[in-house]
């Protein structure tokens, strides 16, 4: 939002208005974002839970141990019902050299202590495009690399075409229909090797951001021990009532797979809680 305000001031449609310079204190913008997130987390979750004497927050790593049993910090709990709401985590494809070279995830990109001069983004979906536009508006040279024939591949082709024109006008460089074959360090950052139409190409930038999607956060939860089935991408399988293959365990949010949107997750969480407490009645 801060960058959007600055961008609209810098590129006003009114010729008589002066344009404002790019922000001079990126670190302060990041700190303000962190302060706001912490304030919301405390005010909308932790403080709200304190108002209810029958809600207890236990901090620690939980693991299902079979049936209705849960282990947290060595303590064994046996609740009447369980709801899994573990969300999702950024996913990176198995590109040769990617792990060794290092890269940014979406959270890392929004916590950089200094703006890079250039940024390569692997993945032209919603997250990659939004972050790419943000950094481009801050004067960073941004290049989007997408394997599909067009960016925003999950949307209609007309939307992707319009977005390509819009973002290109803002200065982003967009390349589609390519396959990333490797990543390596360069003297001033990193380089990404790709193949497109049978030809090899190389892109270089100071920073590399990977936004190739997210995967359900379901590893090491003890799902197998509890008889909870997962799908091919690790998503928890649920029925129309958000009930897992263990009838005493429900799941909601990004951990059950697409669509991964905050309002969908909040809605599903309410349904899962109601069904867990009153019986499987309301359908998702």
N, C-alpha and C positions, 0 to 999 in steps of 0.2 A: 504494500500500500504506500509506503514511504517513497519507493522508487517510482510508482505510478504518478504520485503528486508531482514529483520533481520532473518527470518526463513531460507531463502536460504543461508545466511552466516553461520548460526549455523549448518546446515545439508548439507554441500557442498559434492558433489560427488567426489571431488579430495582429496585424503588422505593427500597430502602434504600441504594443506592449513589449517591454524588454524580456528577454529570456533569462532564466536563472541558471547558474552554473551547476555542474554535477556536484553531488554531496562531497564535502571535504573530510568528513569523519565517518567512514564506513564502520569502524569498530563501535562507535556510539550507537549506530543504527542496530547492529547485531546485539549489543547489550540491552537496548531498549526492547527488542524482540524477546530476548531471554527473560527479562524482567516481567514482561506481559504474560508470557507462557507460565512462569512460576506463579504469578498472581492468580491467573485463571485456574491453575491446577489446585492451588490452595483454597481459593474461594468457592469454586464450583464442585469440588470433590471432597477434599480432606475436611474442610470446615462443615460442609453439609452432613457428612457422615457422623460428625461429633454431636449433631442435634438428635440423633437417634440412639438411645441407649442399647437397643438390640442389634446394632451393627458394630462389628469388631473388625478392625483392619490389622492383619498380620503381615508384616513385611518379611519376605524371604522367598526361597525357591521351592515351589510346590511340585509334587509328583504323585500321580495316581499310582496306587499300589494294589489295585484289584477291587472289584465290587464297588462299594461306596467309600472306600478308604483313601485318604490323602495324607501324605507325609510332608510337613513343612518344618524346615530347620530341625529335623530329628523328632518333631512332635507328630503323633499320629492323631488324625481326626476322622470321624465317621459321621458325616452329615446325612440328613435325609435325602437331599438332592444336591447335585453339583452342576454349575454352569461354567463352561469353558469359554473364555473371552480373551484369548491371548494375542489377538491381532495378527499382523503380518510384518515381515521384515524385507528390506530391499534385497533383490536377487541379482547376481551378476552371472552372465553366461561363462562357460568354461573356455575362455579365449587364451591361447598360449601367451604367456608373459604378463598377463593382466595382474595376477596376484603379486608377482615379483616386482613389477613396476610401481604398483600402488595406484589408487584411484579414489575419487570422492563419491560418496553416496549423497542422496538428497539432503539428509540431515547435516552432513559434513559441509556441504556447499553453503548452507545458511549459517555456518559458524566460522567461516574463514576469517582469519584475523587481518588479511590484506586482500585487496582485489587483484586478481591476476590480469596480465595484459591480454591473454588469450585463453579460450576455453573450448575443448572438444567435448561434445555430448554424444554418447552412444545411446541411442534410443529416442525416437521421435514421437513418443506418446505424450499424454497430458503432462506428466511431471517434467519430462525433458524439455518440452516446449515452454512451459511456464517458467522454469528456472533459466532456460536459455534466453528468453525474452527479458527477464529481470536483469541478468548480467549484461546483456547487450545494451540495455537502457542506461547502464552505468558506464558505458564506454568500453566494455570488454569486447574483443573480437571473438565472436561465437560461431562455431561450426557444428551443425547437427548432422549426425550420421545415422541413417535409418535403413534397415534391411528390406523393408517392404517397399512396394512401388511408390508409395506416397506417405507423408507424415500423417499422424493421427489415424493409423490404419484401421482402428476399430470403428471409425466414423464413416459417414457417407462420402464418396469421392468428391462431391461438390464442396463439402465442408473442408476437406483436406486441401483442395485446390485454392479455396479462398484464404485459408490460413497460410499457405505457402506464399501467396502474393503479399498478404498483409505483413508477415514476418520478414520477408525479403525486403520490403520497403523500409522496415525498421533497421535493416543492416545485417540480419542473420544470414549466414551462408548455409544452405540446405542441400544435402546430398542424399539421394534415395536409391534403392535397388542395388545395394552393395553388401558384401559379406566381409566382416572383419576377420582377418586371418592371423593377426598377432599384434601385440603391444610391446613396446620397448622404451627404454629411457633415451632421452636426447640431451644434448648439451644444455639446453635451456628449458627442459621440461620433459615431454614425452612425445612419442610418435606412434601413430596407429596405422597399420598396414591393412589395406582392403583390396578386394577384387570386385570389379564391376565390368560386366559385359566381356569377361575373359581377359581383362587388362588389370595390371597391378597399379595401385596408387598409394601414396603415403600422405598423411596429414600430421601436422605438428602443432603443439600448443603448450603453454606453460602448465595448464592443469587439465585433467581428464575427469569428466563426470559420467558415471554409468547410471542410466535410468532405464534399465531393461525390464522393469516390472517388479512386482512384489510377490512373495510366496508366503503362505500361511505359516505362522510361528508355532509349529507343532512338534518340533524335535525334542526328544528327551523329556516328554511329559508323562511317560508311562501309559500311553494310550493302549498299547497291545495288552498290557497286563490287566487293564480295565475292560477289555473287550470292545474298545471303540475303534471303528473302522475308519481308515483314511483313503482318500482318492489318489490319483496319479501324481498330483502336485503337492501332496501332503495335506490337502484340505480335509477337515473333519466331515464325514458323511452324516447328514441329518435327514429326517423325514419332514413332512409338511408342518409338523409341530415343533421343529427345531430339536427333536429328540435324536440322540445318537443311537448306535446299535446296542448300547447299554441303556436300558430304559430309565435308569436313575440319573443319567448324565445328559445334559443339554449343552448346546453350543450356539454361539451367536457372534456376528461381526466378521471381520476379515479372515478369521481362522477357518471359516466354512467356505471360503473362496469368493469368486466374483458374485456380484459387483462390490468392489471395495470402496464404498463411500461412507463418510461419517454418519450421515443421516440414516442410511440403510442399517448401519451397525447399531445405532441408538434405538431404532424402531425394533430391530430383531432382538436386542437385549431385553426390552420391555416385554415382548411376547414370550421369550424364553423363561423369564422370571415368573410371569403369570402362569404359564403352563406347568412349570416345575412345582409351583406351590399349590395349584388348584386342579391339576390334572391336564392332560393334553386335549385342549378344547379349541383354542384359537389357531388358525392356520397362518403360515407365513406367506 
